[in-house]
Amino acid sequence: MHTNKTFRLRSLAAALAALSLLLHPCAQAEDTPIAVTIAALDTKLRGVTYDVAATAVARNTSVLSSEISATVTGVSADVGAVVAKGSLLISLDQTDTRLALQRAQADHARLTSELALAETRLARGEALSEQNFVSPDELSDLATQVAIVSAQLSSANFSIAEAEERLKDTRIRAPFDAVVTARDAQLGALVTQGQSMITVTEIAGVEVAAGVNSVQLASLREAQSIVFVSDSVSAAVTLTRASPVLDAMNRLHAVRLNSESDIVSGQSGRLRWQSNAEFIPASYIQRRGQSLGVFVVDRDDNTRAQFVVIDAAQEGRPVRSSLPLDARIIESGREKLTDGALITMQGQ
């Protein structure tokens, strides 16, 4: 009976001791040093390689539409054709536009003659007015007629310029060196004003487009070497533009990069670069309570561990270091540590 009572008392004491350790883990650290190994922080820092999806995109892709309503009379370039700037792509019937130009030119010729006649009459009227053969009202009427015809002639000049522009609109030309990527206009078909006829994509000036988060963008700005990699190309690229705002859909910054190498529009691949900043590897990041950080040897007490909270840390990801390079980071044994825990350094 006495033996059973003693056993129960010992069991209760052991349970209370275990509960005390759970509630006060530092008590164990103060009573029993935890064996750890350490390393100089600067020997553990690593650069981070970033890898994001990217696509080569043309600087300009233009859908060329008809400015007039006319029949397609010629197709000079089809899908896949490489065309130089100014090359003829689509021809439209010029009958109506040429007639409009001829009418404008005829009106201009008529009004030119009328203006010459009106000016002659005005000159004669001014001469007769000096001899009192023409009244001031008659002279005023002659001057008004000159002004009216002169205004009509100016309008005729605008009509000629407009008709010439409409005539130019019957010839659809490449706005830049390009490749034809789509053709909607069909030979003999009637196209209306604003109807798309042919699509061209600029050959030169291909850019690499990608989306990066804020941390990646900061690193990308500092990177010394950035590479676009796809199945058929590995080309060095340089950052040219970066949106300062996040896209509402994917919460990423849109960036554009240029390359001196030949990159074909439409190629998909990866954008890769090495961060210049040094990062603490993800394996060293520990969670204590609601905070993430790393354990280092306390500078003021070599027998104790210090938990340094890193606000930007994320579990499973390396984090940019803000610690002194001569800090001593704890390697093995850190899983058991708490802030201020007593430690003994193996091999020291």
C-alpha positions as CSV (number, residue, x, y, z in Angstrom):
1,M,0.0,0.0,0.0
2,H,2.8,2.4,0.9
3,T,4.7,1.4,-2.3
4,N,1.7,2.4,-4.5
5,K,1.3,5.7,-2.7
6,T,5.0,6.5,-3.3
7,F,4.6,5.5,-7.0
8,R,1.6,7.8,-7.4
9,L,3.5,10.7,-5.8
10,R,6.5,10.2,-8.1
11,S,4.3,10.1,-11.1
12,L,2.5,13.3,-10.1
13,A,5.9,15.0,-9.6
14,A,7.0,13.9,-13.0
15,A,3.8,15.2,-14.6
16,L,4.2,18.6,-12.9
17,A,7.8,18.8,-14.0
18,A,6.8,18.1,-17.6
19,L,4.0,20.7,-17.4
20,S,6.5,23.2,-16.1
21,L,8.8,22.6,-19.0
22,L,5.9,23.2,-21.5
23,L,4.9,26.4,-19.8
24,H,8.4,27.7,-19.2
25,P,10.6,26.3,-22.0
26,C,13.4,28.8,-21.1
27,A,13.8,27.0,-17.8
28,Q,15.1,24.0,-19.6
29,A,17.5,26.3,-21.6
30,E,18.8,27.8,-18.4
31,D,19.2,24.5,-16.7
32,T,20.5,22.4,-19.6
33,P,22.7,23.9,-22.3
34,I,21.7,22.9,-25.8
35,A,24.6,21.7,-28.0
36,V,24.7,23.7,-31.3
37,T,27.1,24.3,-34.2
38,I,27.7,27.7,-35.6
39,A,29.0,29.3,-38.7
40,A,30.0,32.8,-39.8
41,L,27.0,34.4,-41.5
42,D,29.0,35.6,-44.5
43,T,29.8,32.0,-45.4
44,K,26.1,31.0,-45.6
45,L,24.7,33.9,-47.5
46,R,23.7,33.1,-51.1
47,G,22.6,34.9,-54.1
48,V,19.0,34.0,-55.3
49,T,18.3,32.9,-58.9
50,Y,15.0,34.2,-60.1
51,D,13.1,32.4,-62.8
52,V,9.8,33.8,-64.2
53,A,7.7,33.2,-67.3
54,A,8.3,35.5,-70.2
55,T,7.2,36.1,-73.8
56,A,8.7,37.8,-76.7
57,V,6.3,40.4,-78.1
58,A,6.4,42.8,-81.0
59,R,6.7,46.5,-80.3
60,N,4.0,47.1,-82.8
61,T,1.2,45.0,-84.2
62,S,-1.1,47.0,-86.4
63,V,-4.5,46.1,-87.8
64,L,-4.8,48.1,-91.0
65,S,-8.4,49.2,-91.9
66,S,-10.0,50.7,-94.9
67,E,-10.5,54.5,-94.7
68,I,-13.1,54.4,-97.6
69,S,-15.7,52.1,-99.0
70,A,-14.4,50.4,-102.1
71,T,-13.8,47.1,-103.9
72,V,-10.6,45.2,-103.3
73,T,-8.8,45.1,-106.6
74,G,-5.4,43.6,-105.6
75,V,-3.7,41.7,-102.8
76,S,0.1,42.2,-102.9
77,A,1.1,40.4,-99.7
78,D,-0.4,37.4,-97.9
79,V,0.1,35.8,-94.5
80,G,3.7,35.1,-93.7
81,A,5.1,37.6,-96.2
82,V,7.9,39.8,-95.0
83,V,7.4,43.4,-96.2
84,A,9.4,46.5,-96.1
85,K,8.1,49.8,-94.8
86,G,6.0,51.5,-97.6
87,S,5.4,48.3,-99.5
88,L,2.0,47.9,-101.2
89,L,-0.2,45.4,-99.4
90,I,-3.8,46.0,-100.6
91,S,-5.2,47.9,-103.6
92,L,-8.8,49.3,-103.7
93,D,-10.8,50.5,-106.7
94,Q,-9.9,54.1,-107.5
95,T,-12.8,54.9,-109.8
96,D,-14.9,57.0,-107.3
97,T,-11.9,58.6,-105.7
98,R,-10.4,59.7,-109.1
99,L,-13.8,61.1,-110.2
100,A,-14.0,63.1,-106.9
101,L,-10.5,64.4,-107.5
102,Q,-11.3,65.4,-111.0
103,R,-14.5,67.2,-109.9
104,A,-12.5,69.1,-107.2
105,Q,-9.9,70.1,-109.8
106,A,-12.6,71.2,-112.2
107,D,-14.2,73.4,-109.5
108,H,-10.8,74.8,-108.7
109,A,-10.2,75.7,-112.4
110,R,-13.6,77.3,-112.7
111,L,-13.2,79.4,-109.5
112,T,-9.7,80.4,-110.6
113,S,-11.2,81.9,-113.8
114,E,-14.1,83.5,-111.9
115,L,-11.6,85.1,-109.4
116,A,-9.5,86.5,-112.2
117,L,-12.6,88.0,-113.8
118,A,-13.8,89.4,-110.5
119,E,-10.5,91.0,-109.8
120,T,-10.4,92.5,-113.3
121,R,-13.9,94.0,-112.8
122,L,-12.8,95.4,-109.4
123,A,-9.7,97.0,-110.9
124,R,-11.8,98.6,-113.7
125,G,-14.4,99.8,-111.1
126,E,-11.7,101.4,-109.0
127,A,-10.4,103.2,-112.1
128,L,-13.9,104.5,-113.0
129,S,-14.6,105.4,-109.4
130,E,-11.9,108.0,-109.6
131,Q,-13.8,109.6,-112.5
132,N,-17.1,109.3,-110.6
133,F,-18.5,106.8,-113.1
134,V,-18.9,104.1,-110.4
135,S,-20.7,104.7,-107.1
136,P,-19.2,103.6,-103.8
137,D,-21.9,100.9,-103.4
138,E,-21.1,99.4,-106.8
139,L,-17.4,99.4,-106.0
140,S,-18.2,97.6,-102.7
141,D,-20.3,95.0,-104.5
142,L,-17.3,94.3,-106.8
143,A,-14.9,93.9,-103.8
144,T,-17.4,91.6,-102.1
145,Q,-17.6,89.4,-105.2
146,V,-13.8,89.1,-105.2
147,A,-13.8,88.1,-101.6
148,I,-16.6,85.5,-102.1
149,V,-14.9,83.8,-105.1
150,S,-11.5,83.9,-103.2
151,A,-13.1,82.0,-100.3
152,Q,-14.7,79.5,-102.7
153,L,-11.3,78.9,-104.3
154,S,-9.7,78.3,-100.9
155,S,-12.5,75.7,-100.2
156,A,-11.7,74.1,-103.6
157,N,-8.1,73.8,-102.5
158,F,-9.2,71.9,-99.4
159,S,-11.4,69.7,-101.6
160,I,-8.5,68.8,-103.9
161,A,-6.3,67.9,-100.9
162,E,-9.1,65.8,-99.4
163,A,-9.7,64.0,-102.7
164,E,-5.9,63.3,-103.0
165,E,-5.9,61.8,-99.6
166,R,-8.9,59.6,-100.4
167,L,-7.0,58.5,-103.5
168,K,-4.0,57.6,-101.3
169,D,-6.4,55.6,-99.1
170,T,-7.0,53.2,-102.0
171,R,-3.4,51.9,-101.5
172,I,-2.7,50.2,-98.2
173,R,1.0,50.2,-97.4
174,A,3.2,48.7,-94.6
175,P,3.8,51.3,-91.9
176,F,7.1,49.6,-90.9
177,D,9.3,46.6,-91.7
178,A,6.9,43.8,-90.9
179,V,5.5,40.3,-91.4
180,V,1.9,39.8,-92.5
181,T,0.2,37.9,-89.7
182,A,-3.5,38.0,-90.9
183,R,-5.5,39.0,-94.0
184,D,-9.2,39.7,-94.0
185,A,-9.6,41.5,-97.3
186,Q,-10.7,39.3,-100.2
187,L,-10.1,40.0,-103.8
188,G,-13.2,41.4,-105.4
189,A,-15.0,42.0,-102.1
190,L,-16.5,45.3,-101.0
191,V,-14.9,46.7,-97.9
192,T,-16.5,49.5,-95.9
193,Q,-14.9,52.4,-94.0
194,G,-13.3,51.1,-90.8
195,Q,-13.3,47.4,-91.9
196,S,-10.0,45.6,-91.0
197,M,-8.1,44.3,-94.1
198,I,-4.7,43.1,-93.0
199,T,-2.6,42.7,-89.9
200,V,1.2,43.3,-89.8
201,T,3.7,42.7,-86.9
202,E,6.9,44.7,-86.7
203,I,10.0,42.6,-87.2
204,A,12.5,44.9,-85.5
205,G,12.1,46.0,-81.9
206,V,10.9,42.8,-80.4
207,E,10.7,43.0,-76.6
208,V,10.5,40.5,-73.8
209,A,7.4,40.9,-71.6
210,A,7.1,39.4,-68.1
211,G,5.3,40.0,-64.8
212,V,7.2,40.2,-61.5
213,N,6.3,40.8,-57.9
214,S,7.7,43.8,-55.9
215,V,10.6,41.9,-54.5
216,Q,11.6,40.5,-57.9
217,L,11.3,43.9,-59.4
218,A,13.8,45.4,-56.9
219,S,16.2,42.6,-57.6
220,L,15.7,42.9,-61.4
221,R,16.6,46.6,-61.3
222,E,19.9,45.8,-59.6
223,A,20.8,42.6,-61.6
224,Q,24.0,42.7,-63.7
225,S,23.0,39.9,-66.0
226,I,19.5,39.0,-67.2
227,V,18.8,36.2,-69.7
228,F,15.8,35.3,-71.8
229,V,15.8,31.5,-72.3
230,S,13.5,29.6,-74.7
231,D,13.8,26.3,-76.6
232,S,15.8,27.9,-79.4
233,V,17.5,30.9,-77.9
234,S,19.3,32.2,-74.9
235,A,19.7,35.9,-75.2
236,A,21.0,38.6,-72.8
237,V,18.4,41.3,-72.2
238,T,18.3,44.6,-70.4
239,L,15.4,46.1,-68.5
240,T,13.9,49.1,-70.3
241,R,10.5,49.7,-68.7
242,A,8.8,48.6,-65.5
243,S,5.3,49.6,-64.4
244,P,5.3,51.2,-61.0
245,V,1.8,49.9,-60.3
246,L,0.5,46.3,-59.9
247,D,-1.8,44.7,-62.4
248,A,-5.3,44.4,-60.9
249,M,-5.6,40.8,-62.2
250,N,-2.3,39.1,-61.3
251,R,-0.9,41.6,-58.7
252,L,2.4,41.8,-60.7
253,H,4.5,44.6,-62.2
254,A,4.6,44.5,-66.0
255,V,8.2,44.8,-67.3
256,R,9.7,45.1,-70.8
257,L,13.2,44.2,-71.7
258,N,15.2,44.6,-74.9
259,S,17.9,42.4,-76.5
260,E,20.6,42.9,-79.1
261,S,20.1,39.3,-80.2
262,D,17.4,38.1,-82.7
263,I,14.3,37.2,-80.8
264,V,11.2,36.2,-82.7
265,S,7.9,37.6,-81.6
266,G,5.7,35.0,-80.0
267,Q,8.5,33.0,-78.4
268,S,7.7,31.9,-74.9
269,G,10.4,31.1,-72.4
270,R,11.8,32.1,-69.0
271,L,13.4,35.2,-67.7
272,R,16.4,34.4,-65.4
273,W,18.7,36.6,-63.3
274,Q,20.9,36.4,-60.3
275,S,20.2,38.7,-57.4
276,N,23.1,40.9,-56.3
277,A,21.8,41.0,-52.8
278,E,22.8,38.2,-50.4
279,F,20.1,36.0,-48.8
280,I,19.9,33.8,-45.8
281,P,18.9,30.3,-47.0
282,A,15.3,29.2,-46.2
283,S,16.5,26.3,-44.1
284,Y,17.7,28.7,-41.4
285,I,14.3,30.5,-41.0
286,Q,12.5,29.5,-37.8
287,R,9.1,30.3,-36.4
288,R,8.7,31.3,-32.8
289,G,5.2,32.4,-31.9
290,Q,3.9,34.7,-34.6
291,S,7.4,35.8,-35.7
292,L,9.9,34.4,-38.2
293,G,13.6,34.9,-37.9
294,V,17.0,33.2,-37.3
295,F,19.0,32.2,-34.3
296,V,22.5,33.7,-33.8
297,V,25.0,33.7,-30.9
298,D,24.3,36.6,-28.6
299,R,27.0,39.2,-29.1
300,D,26.9,40.1,-25.4
301,D,26.8,36.6,-24.1
302,N,28.5,33.8,-26.0
303,T,26.7,31.2,-24.0
304,R,23.2,32.2,-25.2
305,A,21.2,32.1,-28.4
306,Q,19.4,35.2,-29.7
307,F,16.3,35.0,-31.9
308,V,16.5,37.8,-34.5
309,V,13.1,38.6,-36.0
310,I,13.1,39.3,-39.7
311,D,9.8,41.0,-40.7
312,A,10.2,40.2,-44.4
313,A,10.8,36.5,-43.9
314,Q,8.5,33.9,-45.4
315,E,8.5,30.2,-44.5
316,G,10.2,28.1,-47.2
317,R,11.8,31.1,-48.9
318,P,15.3,32.7,-48.6
319,V,15.2,36.2,-47.1
320,R,17.5,39.2,-47.7
321,S,19.9,39.6,-44.9
322,S,20.2,42.7,-42.8
323,L,22.5,41.2,-40.2
324,P,26.1,42.1,-39.7
325,L,28.4,39.8,-41.9
326,D,30.3,38.8,-38.8
327,A,27.3,37.5,-37.0
328,R,27.5,33.8,-36.0
329,I,24.4,31.9,-37.2
330,I,23.4,28.8,-35.4
331,E,23.2,25.7,-37.7
332,S,22.5,22.4,-36.0
333,G,20.4,22.4,-32.8
334,R,18.4,25.6,-33.7
335,E,15.1,23.6,-33.8
336,K,15.2,23.3,-30.0
337,L,16.1,26.8,-29.2
338,T,14.2,29.7,-27.8
339,D,15.3,33.3,-27.4
340,G,18.0,33.5,-24.7
341,A,18.4,29.7,-24.4
342,L,21.7,28.5,-22.9
343,I,23.9,26.9,-25.5
344,T,27.2,25.1,-25.8
345,M,29.0,25.3,-29.1
346,Q,30.4,22.0,-30.3
347,G,33.9,22.0,-31.6
348,Q,34.6,25.4,-29.9
